[in-house]
Amino acid sequence: MKNVFDILDERGYIEQLTHPAEIKELFAKESVPFYIGIDPTADSLHVGHFVSLMVASHMQKCGHKPIILVGGGTATIGDPSGKTDMRRMMSREEINHNVECIKKQVEKFVSFEGENAAIIVNNADWLLDLKFVDFVREIGSLFSVNRMLAAECYKQRLETGLTFFEMSYMLMQSYDFLYLYNKYGCKLEMGGNDQWSNIIGGVELIRKIGKEDSYGLTFKLLTTKEGKKMGKTEKGALWLDPNKTSPYEFYQYWRNIEDSSVETVLKMLTFLPIEQINELANLKDEKINEAKKIAAYEITKLIHGEEEAKKAEEASNALFSGTGSLDNMPTVKLESTNISILDAIIQTGIAPSKGQARTLVTQGGISLNDEKIADVNYQLSEKDFSQGYAILKKGKKVFYKLEK
């Protein structure tokens, strides 16, 4: 069986490793229990979690054992990494609900059956019963505050105010690794590159108590050519839950990625063979759109299933090439056809307010049935619904079907 290190490397996942040579050798000679953590701050995963789950899937297919840690305990604090403000406090009931929703989405990526079956654990089971004095004496005494404050995950928070509550997050996440090491023989923590400081904390904690086989690996974050995280839409995050982001909207996001992102997305978010990806990535000019269509279809199929991927593809083809069905594009039912263009824009969610809707119209960003709307006082009428529906469009990529 191919060493999963080589697979992760050739597909561009790997960013940083604590012990590169040892990790590659470890993957080659034994089945490695590893863990990936997810804080349940919402009732759905989003694109930011996608890469983690793809890595977990590749690892399991090569014989390694995934431990998916859902942070029911750490979510009561909130990871300060990359945040300028303290996260919102969540109730235990809200966290527990989110944990159950997330479990269902994880099952699409890893198997909970077989010799190296994945397991899901919730760190609320061990963190919430810790006694503070015992914890800070046994664990906190092994951490240098000076080193913690130098970590990237805390630097930008120092300017706005870092609470002791948040600072304890690194200790908690590090303790998670120690707990999983002792209970399940977990030797490797993996996560996005923004988790590097926290992962190092766990690796070093285990080594400070006399163990020498703890390791950390981070993978690249999906970013645009400007360095911004991918997965942001008009409505916010690109969710994996179809009730939050429809399969059509999900498909369209990947269909419209930058040319420069095609190769990365195909390698990191699909299981297509590297040889095929290299061929697609070498397409130029208009032909690169074929690669985007394949990427959008494969990624949507992975998250929402083949049937929904086909529906999304058909809706997209109907809009852009005149073939296929419009039945599966985002649809908004109007109470009346006698509605202003501004209200129609707001009802679809294209803009959250009349002020922003008015700006879109005056800047030439809104079309109705392929006709540019320049009048902010335009009123829709029956003639706009001659086919039983109207198509409202923002720019070239955002479409909504309006039904009466």
C-alpha positions in Angstrom: 0.0 0.0 0.0 1.2 3.5 -0.9 2.6 5.5 2.0 -0.1 8.1 2.9 2.6 10.7 3.4 3.3 10.6 -0.3 -0.4 10.9 -1.2 -0.9 13.9 1.1 2.3 15.4 -0.2 1.5 15.0 -4.0 -2.0 16.4 -3.4 -0.6 19.5 -1.7 -2.1 19.0 1.7 1.0 19.2 3.9 2.0 22.5 5.3 4.1 21.9 8.5 5.3 18.8 10.4 6.9 18.6 13.8 9.1 15.6 12.9 9.0 15.0 9.1 11.3 12.0 8.7 9.8 10.2 11.8 6.2 10.8 10.6 6.9 9.4 7.1 8.6 6.4 8.7 5.7 5.9 11.2 3.1 5.9 8.4 5.1 3.2 6.5 5.4 0.7 9.3 2.2 0.7 11.4 -1.4 1.7 11.6 -1.4 5.1 13.3 -4.3 6.3 15.4 -4.6 10.1 14.7 -7.1 12.8 15.6 -8.7 15.8 14.0 -10.6 18.2 16.2 -13.8 20.1 15.3 -15.4 22.7 17.6 -19.2 22.6 17.3 -19.7 26.3 17.0 -22.5 25.7 14.5 -25.0 23.0 13.6 -23.2 22.3 10.4 -19.6 21.9 9.1 -18.5 24.4 6.4 -15.8 24.4 3.7 -13.2 25.2 6.4 -13.6 21.7 7.8 -13.6 20.1 4.3 -9.9 19.7 4.0 -9.6 18.1 7.4 -12.1 15.4 6.6 -10.5 14.7 3.2 -7.2 14.2 4.9 -8.9 11.8 7.4 -10.4 9.9 4.5 -7.1 9.5 2.8 -5.5 8.4 6.1 -8.1 5.8 6.8 -8.0 4.4 3.2 -4.3 3.8 3.8 -4.9 1.8 7.0 -4.7 4.5 9.7 -7.4 5.0 12.4 -9.3 8.3 12.6 -10.4 9.8 15.9 -12.8 12.6 15.2 -12.8 14.8 18.3 -15.9 17.1 18.6 -15.0 19.8 21.0 -18.1 20.0 23.2 -15.8 21.1 26.1 -13.4 23.5 24.2 -16.4 25.1 22.5 -17.5 26.5 25.9 -14.3 28.7 25.6 -13.8 29.1 21.8 -10.5 29.0 20.0 -9.0 32.5 19.8 -6.9 31.6 16.7 -7.4 34.1 13.9 -10.0 36.0 15.9 -9.9 39.7 16.8 -12.8 39.3 19.3 -13.8 36.8 21.9 -16.2 34.1 20.6 -19.8 34.1 21.6 -20.6 32.0 24.7 -22.7 29.0 23.9 -25.1 27.0 26.1 -24.5 23.3 26.8 -27.8 22.5 25.0 -26.7 24.4 21.9 -23.3 22.7 21.9 -24.8 19.2 22.3 -27.3 19.8 19.4 -24.4 20.9 17.2 -22.4 17.8 18.1 -25.1 15.5 16.9 -25.6 17.4 13.6 -21.8 17.3 12.9 -21.6 13.5 13.6 -23.9 12.9 10.6 -21.8 14.9 8.2 -18.5 13.3 9.3 -19.9 9.9 8.2 -19.7 10.9 4.6 -15.9 10.9 4.8 -14.8 8.2 7.2 -16.1 4.7 8.0 -17.1 3.6 11.5 -16.8 -0.1 10.6 -13.9 -2.4 9.9 -10.5 -3.0 11.3 -9.4 0.6 11.5 -12.9 2.0 12.1 -13.2 5.7 13.0 -14.5 6.8 16.4 -16.1 10.0 17.5 -15.3 11.4 20.9 -16.5 14.5 22.7 -14.0 16.3 24.9 -16.8 17.5 27.1 -16.6 13.9 28.6 -13.3 14.6 30.2 -12.7 18.4 30.2 -15.9 19.5 32.1 -15.1 17.3 35.1 -11.6 18.6 35.6 -10.7 20.2 38.9 -9.1 23.6 38.3 -6.3 23.5 40.9 -5.3 20.0 39.9 -5.3 20.8 36.2 -3.2 24.0 36.4 -0.7 22.2 38.8 -0.3 19.1 36.6 -0.7 20.6 33.1 -0.4 24.4 33.4 2.9 24.1 35.2 4.4 22.5 32.0 3.5 25.6 29.8 5.6 28.8 29.5 3.4 31.9 29.4 6.1 33.7 27.5 6.1 31.1 24.8 2.3 31.0 24.7 2.1 34.8 24.2 4.5 34.6 21.3 2.3 32.1 19.5 0.5 33.3 16.4 -2.9 32.3 17.7 -2.6 34.8 20.5 -0.7 37.7 18.9 -3.5 39.6 17.3 -5.7 39.1 20.3 -3.2 40.9 22.5 -4.1 44.2 20.9 -7.8 44.0 21.7 -7.5 42.1 25.0 -6.9 38.4 25.6 -8.8 36.9 28.5 -7.4 34.2 30.8 -10.4 32.2 29.8 -9.3 32.2 26.1 -5.7 31.7 27.0 -6.6 28.4 28.6 -7.7 27.0 25.2 -4.2 25.9 24.3 -3.9 24.0 27.5 -7.2 22.3 27.0 -6.4 21.3 23.4 -3.0 20.0 24.4 -4.7 18.0 27.2 -7.0 16.5 24.6 -4.0 15.1 22.8 -2.6 13.7 26.0 -5.9 12.1 27.0 -6.3 10.5 23.5 -2.7 9.3 23.6 -3.2 7.6 26.9 -6.7 6.1 26.2 -6.4 5.2 22.4 -2.7 5.3 21.7 -3.2 8.4 19.5 0.2 9.5 18.2 -0.7 12.2 15.8 -2.7 15.4 15.9 -3.7 16.9 12.5 -5.3 20.2 11.7 -5.4 23.4 9.6 -2.2 25.5 9.6 -3.9 28.0 11.9 -3.8 25.3 14.5 0.0 25.0 14.4 0.7 26.6 17.8 -2.0 24.5 19.6 -0.8 21.3 17.9 2.8 22.0 19.0 1.5 22.5 22.6 0.0 19.0 22.6 3.0 17.3 21.0 5.4 19.0 23.6 3.1 18.2 26.5 3.3 14.5 25.8 7.0 14.6 25.3 7.5 16.5 28.6 6.0 13.7 30.5 8.5 11.3 29.1 7.0 10.0 25.8 8.8 10.3 22.5 6.2 9.3 20.0 3.8 12.2 19.7 3.7 14.1 16.4 1.9 17.0 14.7 1.0 17.8 11.1 -0.8 20.8 9.6 -2.3 21.1 6.2 -2.8 24.0 3.9 -5.8 26.3 4.2 -7.9 26.8 1.0 -7.3 30.3 0.0 -7.8 32.6 -3.0 -4.9 34.1 -4.9 -5.3 37.2 -2.6 -4.7 34.9 0.4 -8.3 35.0 1.6 -10.0 31.9 2.9 -12.1 30.2 0.3 -15.7 29.4 1.1 -17.2 32.8 1.7 -20.4 33.6 -0.3 -22.9 36.5 -0.5 -24.7 34.9 2.4 -21.7 34.1 4.5 -20.0 30.7 5.0 -20.4 27.9 2.4 -22.1 25.2 4.6 -22.1 21.5 4.0 -25.7 21.3 5.2 -28.1 21.6 2.2 -30.6 23.6 4.3 -28.0 26.3 4.9 -26.3 26.2 1.4 -28.4 24.6 -1.3 -26.7 22.0 -3.6 -27.1 24.4 -6.5 -25.4 27.3 -4.6 -22.7 24.9 -3.5 -22.1 23.7 -7.1 -22.1 27.2 -8.4 -19.4 28.3 -5.9 -17.0 25.7 -7.2 -18.1 26.3 -10.8 -17.0 29.9 -10.5 -13.6 29.6 -8.7 -10.6 31.4 -10.1 -8.6 29.7 -12.8 -5.6 29.6 -10.5 -7.5 27.6 -7.9 -8.6 24.8 -10.1 -5.6 22.5 -9.6 -5.6 23.0 -5.8 -9.3 22.4 -5.5 -9.2 19.2 -7.6 -6.3 17.8 -5.6 -7.6 18.6 -2.2 -11.3 18.3 -2.5 -11.8 15.4 -4.9 -10.6 11.8 -5.2 -9.8 12.1 -8.9 -6.5 10.5 -9.9 -3.5 12.8 -10.0 -2.9 12.0 -13.6 -6.4 13.2 -14.6 -6.1 16.3 -12.4 -2.8 17.3 -14.0 -4.5 17.1 -17.4 -7.4 19.2 -16.3 -5.1 21.7 -14.6 -3.2 22.2 -17.9 -6.2 23.4 -19.8 -6.0 27.0 -20.9 -8.4 29.9 -21.6 -12.0 28.9 -22.1 -11.2 25.2 -21.8 -10.4 25.6 -18.1 -14.2 26.0 -17.6 -14.5 22.3 -18.3 -12.2 21.6 -15.4 -14.3 23.8 -13.2 -17.4 21.9 -14.2 -15.8 18.6 -13.3 -14.5 20.0 -10.0 -18.0 21.4 -9.1 -19.7 18.2 -10.0 -17.2 15.9 -8.1 -17.2 18.1 -4.9 -21.0 18.4 -4.9 -21.4 14.7 -5.4 -19.1 14.0 -2.4 -21.1 16.3 -0.1 -24.7 16.0 -1.4 -24.7 12.7 -3.4 -24.8 12.0 -7.1 -28.5 12.8 -7.6 -28.2 16.3 -6.2 -24.9 16.9 -8.1 -26.7 16.1 -11.4 -29.6 18.4 -10.6 -27.2 21.2 -9.8 -25.3 20.6 -13.0 -28.5 20.6 -15.0 -29.7 23.9 -13.5 -26.3 25.5 -14.2 -26.3 24.2 -17.8 -29.8 25.6 -18.3 -28.6 29.1 -17.2 -25.3 29.2 -19.0 -25.8 27.1 -22.1 -29.6 26.9 -22.5 -29.7 23.1 -21.9 -30.9 21.3 -18.8 -33.6 22.1 -16.3 -34.2 25.2 -14.2 -36.1 23.2 -11.6 -33.3 22.9 -9.2 -31.9 26.4 -9.2 -32.6 28.6 -6.0 -36.3 29.6 -6.1 -38.2 32.2 -4.2 -42.0 32.3 -4.2 -43.4 35.8 -4.2 -46.7 36.6 -2.5 -47.5 39.0 -5.4 -46.0 39.8 -8.8 -46.5 43.4 -8.1 -43.3 43.9 -6.2 -40.5 46.4 -6.4 -37.1 45.4 -7.8 -35.6 46.4 -4.4 -38.0 44.1 -2.5 -37.3 41.3 -4.9 -33.5 41.6 -4.3 -34.0 41.6 -0.6 -36.4 38.6 -0.6 -33.8 36.5 -2.5 -31.1 37.5 -0.1 -29.0 39.0 -2.8 -28.8 42.1 -0.6 -29.8 42.5 3.1 -31.2 46.0 2.9 -32.8 48.5 0.5 -29.7 50.7 0.6 -27.5 47.9 -0.7 -30.1 46.8 -3.2 -30.4 50.3 -4.5 -26.6 50.5 -4.9 -26.6 47.2 -6.9 -29.2 48.6 -9.3 -27.5 52.0 -9.8 -24.2 50.3 -10.4 -25.7 48.1 -13.1 -25.4 44.8 -11.2 -29.0 43.6 -11.5 -30.8 42.0 -14.4 -34.3 40.6 -14.8 -34.9 38.1 -17.5 -31.5 39.1 -19.1 -32.6 42.8 -19.2 -30.5 45.2 -17.2 -32.5 47.1 -14.6 -31.4 50.7 -14.2 -34.4 52.2 -12.4 -34.5 51.7 -8.6 -38.2 52.3 -8.7 -38.9 49.5 -11.2 -42.0 47.4 -10.4 -42.3 43.8 -11.4 -45.6 42.9 -13.2 -47.3 40.0 -14.9 -45.3 40.6 -18.1 -42.1 39.7 -16.3 -43.6 36.3 -15.6 -44.7 35.3 -19.1 -43.0 31.9 -18.7 -44.5 31.4 -15.3 -41.4 32.6 -13.6 -38.7 35.4 -13.8 -35.0 35.1 -13.5 -33.3 37.7 -11.3 -29.6 37.9 -11.7 -26.8 39.7 -9.9 -23.7 40.1 -12.0 -22.8 37.0 -14.1 -22.9 34.3 -11.5 -25.8 34.8 -9.0 -29.2 33.7 -10.2 -32.6 33.3 -8.6 -35.9 32.0 -10.1 -38.8 34.1 -8.9 -42.2 32.3 -8.9 -45.6 33.8 -8.4 
